[in-house]
Amino acid sequence: MRTDINSTLRTQLRTSAATTARTGEPDREVVAELRASGLLGIGVPVEYGGTGGTAADVNRVVEEIASVNASLAIIAFQHFAVCARITEWGTPEQRARLLPALADGTWLAASAWSEPGAGAAKRHLSSTGVRRHDGSWQLDGAKSFTTGAGLADLYLVLVRTGPAPTDSGGYGATGQTFFLVTADNPGIRPRLGLDLIGMRGSATGLVGLERCAVPDADRLGATDGAQQVIAQVRESGATLGAVSVGIAQAALDIAVCHANRHDLLTVPMFRHRLTELATHLESARALVDRAGARTAPNPGLTTLYSKLYASSAAEEICLDVARLLGSAGYQAGEGLTRLLADARGVALMGPTNDLCRELAAASWEH
């Protein structure tokens, strides 16, 4: 299994990023190349066909992909996240059945948690799972902002299976359950149609659930136990901050390329400003690395901080590069415009930055 992007795939990812930013459609050919690259098995245990990489390895791969194509990095990140949930919470049968296909790219995974009206914390779900007389489940409802909709072969779906929640804090709520639903299930209907500002090639769309029959063997974790699974997600150390670091690196690369082309590295002001931007970037990367290493006293809190800081840093770096290039950036600013839109998009992905702040602030109460 590969743990880095070869030059051919890097070129394809970069070309695809520019194209999908204009069309708003995912590039299925480059997704196929990503599947075949061997990268998608980085976080899967060796015994199931993966490379057994750590959260730090996952973050590095995500950052590298994001430095050329943030939309594909988000798709890969969601795949890694589902693989991690199956590894941590799946039954031995689920791991043996699902992880090998996810490791070699035969299957691509996506998360379907969000839905209209549920809020960023996913506490007020309308989609439901009802146990049937034979022990299986029927899922009904609609999920929104699902990255990889229509591309994924496996969806990790969050629905309400118990009474309406009585608690008001945290991420997720009581009475919720996760299910693993394959794309060939006739009751699941993914579709695109969301006209996004950033991450336009991420196939972020809607997933409908209509009389979607799922065997109990495809329930992930305990019935009504999704909140416990969600609480452990940030403890893994894998962070969307890695996407932001990749975006920021791409913006800085544009500035350095411009400086070399116009002999601006001889100008102290320009040279010093690039150094300041690089320092800001390295600070964000260091926090992402710290989250991935899971060496902090509170790894989950560090993961929240890494997303907050890195996403803000990426947006600021993109803006500063645009200012630094001046009219040149305005004339040839398609790449910067895309990077800035993608940087802003990370802040809105779950857990959103506002929710990250709330979850982090709650730690001060104990």
Stockholm file with secondary structure:
# STOCKHOLM 1.0

chainA/1-366         MRTDINSTLRTQLRTSAATTARTGEPDREVVAELRASGLLGIGVPVEYGGTGGTAADVNRVVEEIASVNASLAIIAFQHFAVCARITEWGTPEQRARLLPALADGTWLAASAWSEPGAGAAKRHLSSTGVRRHDGSWQLDGAKSFTTGAGLADLYLVLVRTGPAPTDSGGYGATGQTFFLVTADNPGIRPRLGLDLIGMRGSATGLVGLERCAVPDADRLGATDGAQQVIAQVRESGATLGAVSVGIAQAALDIAVCHANRHDLLTVPMFRHRLTELATHLESARALVDRAGARTAPNPGLTTLYSKLYASSAAEEICLDVARLLGSAGYQAGEGLTRLLADARGVALMGPTNDLCRELAAASWEH
#=GR chainA/1-366 SS CCSSCCHHHHHHHHHHHHHHHHHCCCCHHHHHHHHHTSGGGTTSCGGGTSCCCCHHHHHHHHHHHHTTCHHHHHHHHHHHHHHHHHHHHCCHHHHHHHHHHHHTTSSCEEEECCCTTSTTTTCSCCCEEEECTTSCEEEEEEEEEETTTTTCSEEEEEEECSSCCCCCSSSSCTTEEEEEEETTCTTEEEECCCCCSSCTTSCCEEEEEEEEEECGGGEESSTTCHHHHHHHHGGGCCCTHHHHHHHHHHHHHHHHHHHHHTTGGGSHHHHHHHHHHHHHHHHHHHHHHHHHHTCSSSHHHHHHHHHHHHHHHHHHHHHHHHHHHTHHHHHTCHHHHHHHHHHHHHHTSSSCHHHHHHHHHHGGGC
#=GC SS_cons         CCSSCCHHHHHHHHHHHHHHHHHCCCCHHHHHHHHHTSGGGTTSCGGGTSCCCCHHHHHHHHHHHHTTCHHHHHHHHHHHHHHHHHHHHCCHHHHHHHHHHHHTTSSCEEEECCCTTSTTTTCSCCCEEEECTTSCEEEEEEEEEETTTTTCSEEEEEEECSSCCCCCSSSSCTTEEEEEEETTCTTEEEECCCCCSSCTTSCCEEEEEEEEEECGGGEESSTTCHHHHHHHHGGGCCCTHHHHHHHHHHHHHHHHHHHHHTTGGGSHHHHHHHHHHHHHHHHHHHHHHHHHHTCSSSHHHHHHHHHHHHHHHHHHHHHHHHHHHTHHHHHTCHHHHHHHHHHHHHHTSSSCHHHHHHHHHHGGGC
//
